[in-house]
Amino acid sequence: MDVTVTDEPERKRYEAHDGEVRAGFAAYALAGEMIVFTHTEVDPAFEGRGVGGALVRAALDDARARGLRVMPLCPFVEAWIRRHPDYADLRFNAPPSRVTD
C-alpha cells in the first residue's frame, strides 16, 4: 500500500489516499499561527495498515514546515504525539526544544 497525504485547505483537512481511494482524513481548524486537529478518521477497510500514522506524521511535518503550533484536540493525534516525542515541540505552549546535533 502506498499512502499519499495531501492538504485539502478548502475542506480543512488532510486526506490520505491509497491510489484513487480515500483511506482517511484529519480535520483541522486554523487559528492564526496555530493548527487545531479536531478529528481523525480511517476507513475501516484500511485500519491497522499504518494509514492513521502516515496521515498524522505528514500533517505534523507540514505544520512544522509552515511554522505552525499544534493543538491536538483529536485523541488520535494527541496519542500519536505522545508516542513520538520528537513532535512534542510542535504543541502549543510546549517548551522550546533543547535537542542539539
MMTF fields as JSON, N, C-alpha, C and O atoms, coordinates in Angstrom:
{
  "mmtfVersion": "1.0.0",
  "mmtfProducer": "UNKNOWN",
  "numBonds": 403,
  "numAtoms": 404,
  "numGroups": 101,
  "numChains": 1,
  "numModels": 1,
  "chainsPerModel": [1],
  "groupsPerChain": [101],
  "chainIdList": ["A"],
  "bondAtomList": [4, 2, 8, 6, 12, 10, 16, 14, 20, 18, 24, 22, 28, 26, 32, 30, 36, 34, 40, 38, 44, 42, 48, 46, 52, 50, 56, 54, 60, 58, 64, 62, 68, 66, 72, 70, 76, 74, 80, 78, 84, 82, 88, 86, 92, 90, 96, 94, 100, 98, 104, 102, 108, 106, 112, 110, 116, 114, 120, 118, 124, 122, 128, 126, 132, 130, 136, 134, 140, 138, 144, 142, 148, 146, 152, 150, 156, 154, 160, 158, 164, 162, 168, 166, 172, 170, 176, 174, 180, 178, 184, 182, 188, 186, 192, 190, 196, 194, 200, 198, 204, 202, 208, 206, 212, 210, 216, 214, 220, 218, 224, 222, 228, 226, 232, 230, 236, 234, 240, 238, 244, 242, 248, 246, 252, 250, 256, 254, 260, 258, 264, 262, 268, 266, 272, 270, 276, 274, 280, 278, 284, 282, 288, 286, 292, 290, 296, 294, 300, 298, 304, 302, 308, 306, 312, 310, 316, 314, 320, 318, 324, 322, 328, 326, 332, 330, 336, 334, 340, 338, 344, 342, 348, 346, 352, 350, 356, 354, 360, 358, 364, 362, 368, 366, 372, 370, 376, 374, 380, 378, 384, 382, 388, 386, 392, 390, 396, 394, 400, 398],
  "bondOrderList": [1, 1, 1, 1, 1, 1, 1, 1, 1, 1, 1, 1, 1, 1, 1, 1, 1, 1, 1, 1, 1, 1, 1, 1, 1, 1, 1, 1, 1, 1, 1, 1, 1, 1, 1, 1, 1, 1, 1, 1, 1, 1, 1, 1, 1, 1, 1, 1, 1, 1, 1, 1, 1, 1, 1, 1, 1, 1, 1, 1, 1, 1, 1, 1, 1, 1, 1, 1, 1, 1, 1, 1, 1, 1, 1, 1, 1, 1, 1, 1, 1, 1, 1, 1, 1, 1, 1, 1, 1, 1, 1, 1, 1, 1, 1, 1, 1, 1, 1, 1],
  "groupList": [{"groupName": "MET", "atomNameList": ["N", "CA", "C", "O"], "elementList": ["N", "C", "C", "O"], "formalChargeList": [0, 0, 0, 0], "bondAtomList": [1, 0, 2, 1, 3, 2], "bondOrderList": [1, 1, 2], "singleLetterCode": "M", "chemCompType": "L-PEPTIDE LINKING"}, {"groupName": "ASP", "atomNameList": ["N", "CA", "C", "O"], "elementList": ["N", "C", "C", "O"], "formalChargeList": [0, 0, 0, 0], "bondAtomList": [1, 0, 2, 1, 3, 2], "bondOrderList": [1, 1, 2], "singleLetterCode": "D", "chemCompType": "L-PEPTIDE LINKING"}, {"groupName": "VAL", "atomNameList": ["N", "CA", "C", "O"], "elementList": ["N", "C", "C", "O"], "formalChargeList": [0, 0, 0, 0], "bondAtomList": [1, 0, 2, 1, 3, 2], "bondOrderList": [1, 1, 2], "singleLetterCode": "V", "chemCompType": "L-PEPTIDE LINKING"}, {"groupName": "THR", "atomNameList": ["N", "CA", "C", "O"], "elementList": ["N", "C", "C", "O"], "formalChargeList": [0, 0, 0, 0], "bondAtomList": [1, 0, 2, 1, 3, 2], "bondOrderList": [1, 1, 2], "singleLetterCode": "T", "chemCompType": "L-PEPTIDE LINKING"}, {"groupName": "GLU", "atomNameList": ["N", "CA", "C", "O"], "elementList": ["N", "C", "C", "O"], "formalChargeList": [0, 0, 0, 0], "bondAtomList": [1, 0, 2, 1, 3, 2], "bondOrderList": [1, 1, 2], "singleLetterCode": "E", "chemCompType": "L-PEPTIDE LINKING"}, {"groupName": "PRO", "atomNameList": ["N", "CA", "C", "O"], "elementList": ["N", "C", "C", "O"], "formalChargeList": [0, 0, 0, 0], "bondAtomList": [1, 0, 2, 1, 3, 2], "bondOrderList": [1, 1, 2], "singleLetterCode": "P", "chemCompType": "L-PEPTIDE LINKING"}, {"groupName": "ARG", "atomNameList": ["N", "CA", "C", "O"], "elementList": ["N", "C", "C", "O"], "formalChargeList": [0, 0, 0, 0], "bondAtomList": [1, 0, 2, 1, 3, 2], "bondOrderList": [1, 1, 2], "singleLetterCode": "R", "chemCompType": "L-PEPTIDE LINKING"}, {"groupName": "LYS", "atomNameList": ["N", "CA", "C", "O"], "elementList": ["N", "C", "C", "O"], "formalChargeList": [0, 0, 0, 0], "bondAtomList": [1, 0, 2, 1, 3, 2], "bondOrderList": [1, 1, 2], "singleLetterCode": "K", "chemCompType": "L-PEPTIDE LINKING"}, {"groupName": "TYR", "atomNameList": ["N", "CA", "C", "O"], "elementList": ["N", "C", "C", "O"], "formalChargeList": [0, 0, 0, 0], "bondAtomList": [1, 0, 2, 1, 3, 2], "bondOrderList": [1, 1, 2], "singleLetterCode": "Y", "chemCompType": "L-PEPTIDE LINKING"}, {"groupName": "ALA", "atomNameList": ["N", "CA", "C", "O"], "elementList": ["N", "C", "C", "O"], "formalChargeList": [0, 0, 0, 0], "bondAtomList": [1, 0, 2, 1, 3, 2], "bondOrderList": [1, 1, 2], "singleLetterCode": "A", "chemCompType": "L-PEPTIDE LINKING"}, {"groupName": "HIS", "atomNameList": ["N", "CA", "C", "O"], "elementList": ["N", "C", "C", "O"], "formalChargeList": [0, 0, 0, 0], "bondAtomList": [1, 0, 2, 1, 3, 2], "bondOrderList": [1, 1, 2], "singleLetterCode": "H", "chemCompType": "L-PEPTIDE LINKING"}, {"groupName": "GLY", "atomNameList": ["N", "CA", "C", "O"], "elementList": ["N", "C", "C", "O"], "formalChargeList": [0, 0, 0, 0], "bondAtomList": [1, 0, 2, 1, 3, 2], "bondOrderList": [1, 1, 2], "singleLetterCode": "G", "chemCompType": "PEPTIDE LINKING"}, {"groupName": "PHE", "atomNameList": ["N", "CA", "C", "O"], "elementList": ["N", "C", "C", "O"], "formalChargeList": [0, 0, 0, 0], "bondAtomList": [1, 0, 2, 1, 3, 2], "bondOrderList": [1, 1, 2], "singleLetterCode": "F", "chemCompType": "L-PEPTIDE LINKING"}, {"groupName": "LEU", "atomNameList": ["N", "CA", "C", "O"], "elementList": ["N", "C", "C", "O"], "formalChargeList": [0, 0, 0, 0], "bondAtomList": [1, 0, 2, 1, 3, 2], "bondOrderList": [1, 1, 2], "singleLetterCode": "L", "chemCompType": "L-PEPTIDE LINKING"}, {"groupName": "ILE", "atomNameList": ["N", "CA", "C", "O"], "elementList": ["N", "C", "C", "O"], "formalChargeList": [0, 0, 0, 0], "bondAtomList": [1, 0, 2, 1, 3, 2], "bondOrderList": [1, 1, 2], "singleLetterCode": "I", "chemCompType": "L-PEPTIDE LINKING"}, {"groupName": "CYS", "atomNameList": ["N", "CA", "C", "O"], "elementList": ["N", "C", "C", "O"], "formalChargeList": [0, 0, 0, 0], "bondAtomList": [1, 0, 2, 1, 3, 2], "bondOrderList": [1, 1, 2], "singleLetterCode": "C", "chemCompType": "L-PEPTIDE LINKING"}, {"groupName": "TRP", "atomNameList": ["N", "CA", "C", "O"], "elementList": ["N", "C", "C", "O"], "formalChargeList": [0, 0, 0, 0], "bondAtomList": [1, 0, 2, 1, 3, 2], "bondOrderList": [1, 1, 2], "singleLetterCode": "W", "chemCompType": "L-PEPTIDE LINKING"}, {"groupName": "ASN", "atomNameList": ["N", "CA", "C", "O"], "elementList": ["N", "C", "C", "O"], "formalChargeList": [0, 0, 0, 0], "bondAtomList": [1, 0, 2, 1, 3, 2], "bondOrderList": [1, 1, 2], "singleLetterCode": "N", "chemCompType": "L-PEPTIDE LINKING"}, {"groupName": "SER", "atomNameList": ["N", "CA", "C", "O"], "elementList": ["N", "C", "C", "O"], "formalChargeList": [0, 0, 0, 0], "bondAtomList": [1, 0, 2, 1, 3, 2], "bondOrderList": [1, 1, 2], "singleLetterCode": "S", "chemCompType": "L-PEPTIDE LINKING"}],
  "groupTypeList": [0, 1, 2, 3, 2, 3, 1, 4, 5, 4, 6, 7, 6, 8, 4, 9, 10, 1, 11, 4, 2, 6, 9, 11, 12, 9, 9, 8, 9, 13, 9, 11, 4, 0, 14, 2, 12, 3, 10, 3, 4, 2, 1, 5, 9, 12, 4, 11, 6, 11, 2, 11, 11, 9, 13, 2, 6, 9, 9, 13, 1, 1, 9, 6, 9, 6, 11, 13, 6, 2, 0, 5, 13, 15, 5, 12, 2, 4, 9, 16, 14, 6, 6, 10, 5, 1, 8, 9, 1, 13, 6, 12, 17, 9, 5, 5, 18, 6, 2, 3, 1],
  "groupIdList": [1, 2, 3, 4, 5, 6, 7, 8, 9, 10, 11, 12, 13, 14, 15, 16, 17, 18, 19, 20, 21, 22, 23, 24, 25, 26, 27, 28, 29, 30, 31, 32, 33, 34, 35, 36, 37, 38, 39, 40, 41, 42, 43, 44, 45, 46, 47, 48, 49, 50, 51, 52, 53, 54, 55, 56, 57, 58, 59, 60, 61, 62, 63, 64, 65, 66, 67, 68, 69, 70, 71, 72, 73, 74, 75, 76, 77, 78, 79, 80, 81, 82, 83, 84, 85, 86, 87, 88, 89, 90, 91, 92, 93, 94, 95, 96, 97, 98, 99, 100, 101],
  "secStructList": [7, 7, 3, 3, 3, 3, 3, 3, 6, 6, 6, 6, 3, 3, 3, 3, 3, 3, 6, 6, 3, 3, 3, 3, 3, 3, 3, 3, 3, 3, 3, 6, 6, 3, 3, 3, 3, 3, 3, 3, 3, 3, 7, 4, 4, 4, 6, 6, 6, 6, 2, 2, 2, 2, 2, 2, 2, 2, 2, 2, 2, 2, 2, 2, 2, 6, 6, 7, 3, 3, 3, 3, 7, 1, 2, 2, 2, 2, 2, 2, 2, 2, 2, 7, 4, 4, 4, 4, 4, 4, 5, 6, 6, 7, 7, 7, 7, 7, 7, 7, 7],
  "xCoordList": [0.84, 0.0, 0.889, 1.845, 0.561, 1.319, 0.399, -0.439, 0.56, -0.299, 0.257, 1.435, -0.6, -0.265, -1.141, -2.355, -0.518, -1.257, -1.172, -0.092, -2.333, -2.379, -3.223, -4.172, -2.855, -3.658, -4.764, -4.504, -5.983, -7.151, -7.719, -8.713, -7.085, -7.471, -8.928, -9.527, -9.497, -10.898, -11.841, -12.959, -11.386, -12.173, -11.69, -12.286, -10.604, -9.999, -9.644, -10.019, -8.901, -8.44, -7.306, -7.149, -6.532, -5.526, -6.202, -6.935, -5.944, -6.536, -5.438, -4.433, -5.653, -4.751, -5.435, -6.601, -4.694, -5.222, -4.319, -3.097, -4.934, -4.237, -4.66, -5.735, -3.81, -4.208, -5.307, -5.135, -6.428, -7.565, -8.563, -9.532, -8.328, -9.279, -8.876, -7.737, -9.816, -9.54, -9.575, -10.58, -8.473, -8.347, -8.598, -8.88, -8.498, -8.722, -8.522, -8.12, -8.813, -8.599, -8.384, -8.777, -7.754, -7.567, -8.094, -7.521, -9.188, -9.813, -9.078, -8.554, -9.056, -8.371, -9.049, -9.878, -8.677, -9.062, -7.788, -6.934, -7.671, -6.529, -6.942, -8.026, -6.061, -6.294, -4.979, -4.152, -4.796, -3.541, -2.38, -2.345, -1.433, -0.235, -0.391, 0.6, -1.638, -1.897, -2.839, -3.758, -2.595, -3.496, -4.076, -3.347, -5.391, -6.107, -6.644, -7.499, -6.141, -6.635, -7.846, -7.749, -8.984, -10.249, -10.759, -11.481, -10.397, -10.963, -10.142, -9.728, -9.912, -9.219, -10.055, -10.57, -10.182, -10.909, -10.115, -9.528, -10.107, -9.535, -10.656, -11.343, -10.833, -11.847, -11.575, -10.43, -12.613, -12.419, -11.651, -10.948, -11.765, -11.048, -9.533, -8.774, -9.082, -7.654, -7.11, -5.921, -7.942, -7.478, -6.386, -6.399, -5.435, -4.343, -3.278, -2.432, -3.298, -2.324, -1.409, -0.713, -1.408, -0.495, -0.984, -0.235, -2.233, -2.766, -2.85, -2.445, -3.371, -3.501, -2.159, -2.03, -1.172, 0.166, 0.777, 1.364, 0.641, 1.168, 0.463, 1.091, -0.83, -1.632, -1.179, -0.941, -1.06, -0.666, 0.768, 1.053, 1.666, 3.061, 3.157, 3.841, 2.481, 2.535, 1.923, 2.454, 0.802, 0.152, 1.061, 1.186, 1.689, 2.582, 3.849, 4.348, 4.372, 5.537, 5.19, 6.002, 3.981, 3.546, 3.378, 3.773, 2.8, 2.647, 4.014, 4.181, 4.985, 6.342, 6.929, 7.498, 6.794, 7.335, 6.694, 7.335, 5.448, 4.722, 4.88, 4.349, 5.61, 5.837, 4.619, 4.481, 3.724, 2.502, 2.698, 3.436, 2.045, 1.964, 0.752, -0.163, 0.738, -0.297, -1.076, -0.496, -2.396, -3.258, -4.027, -4.949, -3.659, -4.295, -5.54, -5.447, -6.69, -7.931, -8.381, -9.078, -8.0, -8.328, -7.519, -6.294, -8.175, -7.45, -6.402, -5.361, -6.667, -5.696, -4.419, -3.32, -4.555, -3.376, -2.632, -1.403, -3.372, -2.757, -1.935, -0.785, -2.507, -1.8, -0.591, 0.453, -0.725, 0.384, 1.565, 2.712, 1.287, 2.358, 3.018, 4.24, 2.237, 2.816, 3.755, 4.775, 3.413, 4.257, 5.468, 6.391, 5.475, 6.564, 7.057, 6.708, 7.869, 8.276, 9.048, 9.168, 9.573, 10.267, 9.298, 9.73, 7.996, 6.987, 6.39, 5.566, 6.783, 6.209, 6.465, 5.669, 7.556, 7.869, 6.876, 6.848, 6.06, 5.056, 3.845, 3.098, 3.65, 2.468, 2.412, 3.433, 1.232, 1.002, 1.448, 1.077, 2.234, 2.78, 3.807, 4.106, 4.356, 5.411, 6.701, 6.961, 7.509, 8.796, 9.679, 9.558, 10.555, 11.457, 12.307, 12.684, 12.592, 13.428, 14.848, 15.373, 15.462, 16.864, 17.749, 18.904, 17.215, 17.946, 19.019, 18.773, 20.207, 21.296, 21.868, 21.708, 22.525, 23.171, 24.501, 25.194],
  "yCoordList": [-1.17, 0.0, 1.238, 1.331, 2.188, 3.433, 4.592, 5.015, 5.102, 6.168, 7.524, 7.814, 8.345, 9.717, 10.633, 10.448, 11.62, 12.557, 13.947, 14.418, 14.599, 15.955, 16.839, 16.382, 18.112, 19.091, 19.532, 19.866, 19.533, 19.989, 21.2, 21.078, 22.371, 23.53, 23.971, 24.478, 23.79, 24.172, 23.285, 23.688, 22.08, 21.146, 21.143, 20.493, 21.873, 21.972, 20.602, 20.232, 19.866, 18.561, 18.043, 18.425, 17.165, 16.403, 15.094, 14.504, 14.65, 13.388, 12.404, 12.768, 11.139, 10.044, 9.227, 8.855, 8.951, 8.153, 6.96, 7.04, 5.877, 4.708, 4.646, 4.142, 5.16, 5.306, 6.346, 7.479, 5.972, 6.889, 6.814, 7.572, 5.909, 5.674, 6.477, 6.384, 7.269, 7.985, 6.985, 6.31, 6.901, 5.941, 6.571, 5.864, 7.895, 8.555, 10.05, 10.566, 10.747, 12.192, 12.666, 12.004, 13.819, 14.503, 15.919, 16.713, 16.233, 17.553, 18.545, 18.188, 19.796, 20.828, 22.175, 22.384, 23.082, 24.491, 25.299, 24.951, 26.364, 27.259, 28.437, 28.998, 28.799, 29.943, 30.711, 30.432, 31.669, 32.417, 31.514, 30.907, 31.431, 30.603, 29.215, 28.542, 28.791, 27.501, 26.679, 27.214, 25.371, 24.437, 23.539, 22.951, 23.444, 22.649, 21.404, 21.5, 20.238, 18.98, 18.54, 18.306, 18.429, 18.173, 16.746, 16.267, 16.064, 14.732, 13.999, 14.591, 12.717, 11.87, 10.618, 10.019, 10.234, 9.005, 8.213, 8.772, 6.904, 5.986, 5.043, 4.479, 4.875, 3.951, 2.565, 2.114, 1.883, 0.557, -0.416, -1.288, -0.29, -1.183, -0.98, -1.843, 0.154, 0.472, 0.454, 0.706, 0.165, 0.154, -0.88, -1.955, -0.531, -1.447, -1.548, -2.44, -0.649, -0.708, 0.51, 0.739, 1.299, 2.431, 3.723, 4.697, 3.743, 4.935, 6.103, 7.218, 5.856, 6.925, 7.533, 8.755, 6.702, 7.198, 8.0, 9.058, 7.498, 8.223, 9.564, 10.568, 9.575, 10.786, 11.835, 12.988, 11.443, 12.385, 12.856, 14.044, 11.948, 12.342, 13.389, 14.4, 13.15, 14.1, 15.447, 16.497, 15.419, 16.662, 17.448, 18.666, 16.759, 17.439, 17.933, 19.01, 17.169, 17.636, 18.907, 19.829, 18.952, 20.144, 21.321, 22.443, 21.071, 22.129, 22.686, 23.898, 21.802, 22.234, 23.094, 24.154, 22.647, 23.392, 24.773, 25.718, 24.885, 26.154, 27.016, 28.125, 26.514, 27.281, 27.373, 28.328, 26.38, 26.388, 25.64, 24.656, 26.1, 25.373, 24.453, 24.719, 23.384, 22.36, 22.237, 22.164, 22.216, 21.892, 20.627, 20.689, 19.482, 18.213, 17.919, 17.225, 18.431, 18.092, 16.677, 16.041, 16.19, 14.83, 13.828, 13.933, 12.87, 11.894, 11.087, 10.735, 10.793, 10.019, 10.825, 10.3, 12.092, 12.945, 13.139, 13.085, 13.362, 13.525, 12.291, 12.417, 11.112, 9.869, 9.661, 9.199, 10.001, 9.825, 10.707, 10.262, 11.945, 12.846, 12.315, 12.388, 11.788, 11.22, 10.059, 9.886, 9.264, 8.12, 8.538, 7.745, 9.761, 10.26, 11.591, 12.654, 11.531, 12.754, 13.75, 14.916, 13.318, 14.254, 15.256, 16.187, 15.068, 16.015, 16.85, 17.728, 16.598, 17.29, 18.793, 19.567, 19.214, 20.64, 21.44, 22.669, 20.75, 21.439, 21.873, 22.756, 21.261, 21.554, 23.017, 23.627, 23.568, 24.917, 24.997, 24.148, 26.001, 26.229, 25.196, 25.102, 24.415, 23.474, 24.252, 25.253, 23.799, 24.469, 24.277, 23.266, 25.215, 25.07, 23.808, 23.387, 23.228, 22.023, 22.35, 23.422, 21.414, 21.575, 20.56, 20.359, 19.935, 18.922, 19.6, 20.627, 19.013, 19.52, 18.38, 17.212, 18.721, 17.697, 17.315, 16.469],
  "zCoordList": [0.0, 0.0, 0.0, 0.77, -0.874, -0.988, -0.606, -1.403, 0.617, 1.124, 0.717, 0.925, 0.137, -0.217, 0.631, 0.705, 1.267, 2.109, 1.489, 1.132, 1.368, 0.833, 1.741, 2.379, 1.781, 2.493, 1.55, 0.394, 2.037, 1.279, 2.027, 2.742, 1.861, 2.684, 2.515, 3.463, 1.339, 1.147, 1.961, 2.281, 2.292, 3.119, 4.568, 5.427, 4.832, 6.167, 6.725, 7.837, 5.898, 6.362, 5.488, 4.329, 6.091, 5.355, 4.978, 5.772, 3.755, 3.309, 2.938, 2.328, 3.323, 2.959, 1.886, 2.016, 0.819, -0.29, -0.561, -0.437, -0.924, -1.451, -2.91, -3.235, -3.781, -5.177, -5.273, -4.824, -5.851, -6.015, -4.854, -4.819, -3.914, -2.826, -1.588, -1.131, -1.043, 0.197, 1.341, 1.563, 2.059, 3.152, 4.512, 5.479, 4.599, 5.873, 5.763, 4.72, 6.868, 6.891, 8.326, 9.286, 8.441, 9.72, 9.544, 8.799, 10.233, 10.138, 11.038, 12.093, 10.589, 11.368, 11.219, 10.333, 12.107, 12.025, 12.214, 13.03, 11.464, 11.62, 12.487, 12.326, 13.407, 14.283, 14.384, 15.252, 13.5, 13.474, 13.129, 12.059, 14.039, 13.838, 14.461, 14.746, 14.67, 15.3, 14.422, 13.803, 14.382, 13.724, 14.803, 15.601, 14.816, 15.821, 15.122, 14.242, 15.515, 14.941, 15.748, 16.953, 15.077, 15.767, 15.638, 16.513, 14.567, 14.348, 13.291, 12.294, 13.516, 12.544, 12.318, 13.263, 11.06, 10.703, 9.687, 8.761, 9.873, 8.881, 8.478, 9.33, 7.185, 6.674, 7.258, 7.26, 7.754, 8.353, 7.454, 7.965, 6.151, 5.24, 5.317, 4.875, 5.875, 5.941, 7.36, 7.561, 8.344, 9.729, 9.938, 9.338, 10.806, 11.133, 10.072, 10.13, 9.097, 7.997, 7.965, 6.976, 9.052, 9.155, 8.525, 8.445, 8.076, 7.421, 8.403, 8.074, 9.6, 10.591, 10.951, 11.029, 11.166, 11.491, 10.361, 10.59, 9.133, 7.978, 7.82, 7.482, 8.063, 7.95, 8.967, 8.606, 10.222, 11.272, 11.065, 11.21, 10.731, 10.509, 9.397, 9.554, 8.286, 7.166, 7.55, 7.187, 8.286, 8.704, 9.656, 9.531, 10.595, 11.53, 10.843, 11.171, 9.902, 9.139, 8.372, 8.287, 7.813, 7.087, 8.054, 7.738, 9.221, 10.215, 10.615, 10.743, 10.81, 11.164, 10.045, 10.309, 8.813, 7.673, 7.543, 7.082, 7.944, 7.852, 9.1, 9.158, 10.103, 11.323, 12.221, 12.986, 12.137, 12.934, 14.246, 14.299, 15.296, 16.549, 16.449, 15.67, 17.222, 17.112, 18.424, 19.507, 18.295, 19.426, 19.046, 18.233, 19.623, 19.265, 20.104, 21.116, 19.704, 20.405, 20.06, 20.851, 18.916, 18.49, 19.334, 19.393, 19.98, 20.806, 20.03, 20.586, 18.758, 17.972, 17.768, 17.945, 17.397, 17.185, 18.504, 18.542, 19.575, 20.903, 21.27, 21.691, 21.115, 21.452, 20.557, 21.017, 19.279, 18.34, 18.742, 18.717, 19.11, 19.538, 20.814, 20.946, 21.744, 22.966, 22.656, 23.324, 21.645, 21.261, 20.426, 20.241, 19.925, 19.078, 19.643, 19.13, 20.699, 21.392, 20.53, 20.905, 19.388, 18.503, 17.859, 17.179, 18.072, 17.582, 18.721, 18.465, 19.951, 21.105, 21.065, 21.596, 20.449, 20.398, 19.554, 19.63, 18.751, 17.936, 18.75, 18.331, 19.9, 20.711, 21.097, 21.414, 21.069, 21.541, 22.997, 23.808, 23.327, 24.666, 25.104, 26.294, 24.172, 24.533, 24.791, 24.124, 25.751, 25.954, 24.732, 24.041, 24.455, 23.297, 23.41, 24.504, 22.274, 22.237, 22.673, 22.37, 23.385, 23.794, 23.073, 23.449, 22.058, 21.302, 20.46, 19.827, 20.461, 19.619, 18.809, 19.16, 17.739, 16.898, 17.468, 16.903]
}
